[in-house]
Amino acid sequence: MQDRTKIGFWTCTALVVGNVIGMGIFLLPSSLAPYGFNALIGWGVTLFGCLTLARVFAYLARTLPHADGPYGYIQETLGELPAYLAIWAYWLSVWLGNAALATGVVGYLAVVFPPLAAIQPTLFALVLLWSLVLVNLFGVRAGGGVQIITTVLKLLPMLAIAVLGVWVLLASPASYVAHPPPTPIHLGAVMTASTIALFAMVGFESASIPATRVESPGRTIPRATMAGTVLVAVIFLIVSGVPLLLIPQQELAQSTAPLSLLVERFGHVGSGRWLALFVVVSGLGALNGWTLLAGEITRTMAVNGVLPAVLARNNRQGTPVIALLVTGLLASLMVWVSYSATLVAAFTFITLVSTAACLPLYLGCACALLLLWRRGIAAGGMVLPVAGIGLLYVIFAIVGIGGEPFLYALGLCAAGLPLYALMRLRRKAAVAEV
């Protein structure tokens, strides 16, 4: 009999694809356009690195199937403190990102449905945020069901771009060489473009986060992680490459809706407006997936005694209800901040830094796999090269992301140390009383 509190392969794959493909992909071609062919090389580096890291997570899930996701992988190899610091920074990045997604969706909804612009945007964003918290309160399978639907819908415009690219190639192949980007190939530009691409790829580890909620985690998580990451890699290469080759570099760089521009120019006039609707769907799907993970990460930390135990309480559907409510409140606070005229710039910077806050988790998991190989626990001829390349890629990403953002990310890690010390004291006191 199937466990209604567990999720399977398709939901895990939808988490990977749905969480990676958020709203940024619709602006990514414009962000990468100034780098010309450096962007495609940077994408190649990033996709290779992320596929390698996805393999790291797959090996860890297969080797430690009963571990509580990335926290458990790092805790069982490097110890409790490194595990806490990595998951703490990642936890912060998740609910900060949820606030950004909610505010972004509101902006696009007002474009798709102009009458909605009359609604106070802060209130509208909060309604969207809490609607998806409510969905996930009905259980991980309810949230997973919504994730599958929105993932399928958000893949439709990506398929349209791919079909359009093939049609132009067959009907007018000269269009692909009419105006190649003039920017010269340079290592610094490749590294910068690779860093921008990494921002878009965060989330490929999503299938491993709710590990204890996954059916047959040792088998399901590796398959879903690799399948989702490969699918996203193909999609991102197409969506970034086709506009870069078909639209003049300067025009593409200045566009606020690059995919709409592409569809309007080479497809049916007026069809670009429909893409705005899919931006909304994509944003809502990502917000739903990250809301689910926010609750699961909080529950994991509470179960392991590094957050108050009350956050691990489940309702009848097996949902960490208090954890979801707390992360919803934190994201709501940041939604309010995002609409503050004096703090909006700071909020934007914080959301960028939150991406850098994911790197300690990737670093810890690559090191965990290396230690498991050294101990003879992780078997397989490819374990060592996968772990080594994954570790080198994270170091490359840290260098590419720049000193200041990563220092801020380390600051986020350090900000959790007082809470960690407090929780350790409470656990020692509890043991002493017994």
C-alpha positions, 0 to 999 in steps of 0.5 A: 500500500502506498504511503500517502505521506511520501513522494515518489520519482515524478514529484521529486523530479518536478521539485528539481525542475520546478525549483530550478526553473523559476522566473529568472530564466525568462530574463537570463538571455538578456543577463548573459547577452553582454558576454557573447559566446563567453556566455555559452562557454560559461554555461558549459562550465556551469552545467558540467559542474552542476551535473557533477554536483548532482551526481555527488548528491545521487551518490550520497543518497544511494550510500546513505539512504536513511540520512536526513538529506544533505544535513545528514550527509554532512553530519555523518561525515564532517560532524554536527557544526559543519552540517549546521552551518551549511544547512543554516545558510541554505535555510536562510536563502530559501525563505529569502528567495520565497519573498523575492518570488512572491513579489516578482509574481505580483509584478507579472500578474499586473501585466497579464491582468491589468485590473489586478494592478489596483490591488495593493501589491504587498497584500497581493504578494502576501496572499499568494505566499500564504495560499501556497503555504496553505496548499503545503499544509495539506501534506507533502503529496498535495504540494507535490501534486501542485508542483507536477502541474506547474512544472508541466505548464512551465515547460510549454514555453520552453518547448515553444522556444525549442520548436521555434529555434528548429523552425528558423534553422530549417527555414532560414539557417542564415539567421543564425550567422547574420549577426554573431556576438562581437565580444571576444572570448576572455577567461574573466568574462567566462567566469562571470557568465558562469557565475550568473548561470549558477544563480539560475541552476540553484535547486538541482539538489531539491530532491534530496532535501525532503529525503525522509519523505521520499519513497525508497530514497536510495533509489528515487533521489539519485534518479530524480536528481540526475533526470531533473538536472539533465532536463534543466541543462538541456532547456537552459542551453536552448533558451539561452543559446537560441536568442543569443544567436538570432537577436543582435547582442546589444538589442538582446542585452537591453530587452526586459522580455527577451523570450517575448522579443524572440517569439514576436520577431520570428513567430506569430505577432502578439504571441509574446504576450502569452509568455508573461502568463507562463512567467507567472505560472513558472514563478508560482511553481517555484514558490510552491516547491521552495515553500515545501522545502522550507518546511522540510529543512526547518523540520530537519533542523528541529529533529536534529536539535539545532532548532526548537523541537516545536518546529518538528511537529507534524499535523495529521497529514504528516506536514511540519505545520509550525515550520511552514508557518514560521518560514511563511512569517519570515518570508512575509517580513521580507515581502514587506521589506521588498516594498519599502522604498528605503530598503528595496536596494538592500533587499535585492542585494540580500537575495543575490547573496542568498544564492551564494549562501547555497555554496557551503551546502555544495562544498560540504556534500562534496567533502562528505562524499570524499570522506565516504570514499576514503573510508571505503563506504562509497563504492564505485570507480567514479566516486573519487573523480565525481567528488573531486571534480565537484569540490573543484567546481565549488571552489571555482564558483566561490572564486567566480562569485566574488569575495564580497558576496561570499563573505556575506554568505559566510556572515549569514553562517556566522549569524547562526552560531549563537543559536547553535550554542544556545541549542547545545546548552539546552540539550546538555541541560536536558541530558543532565536532568535525566 
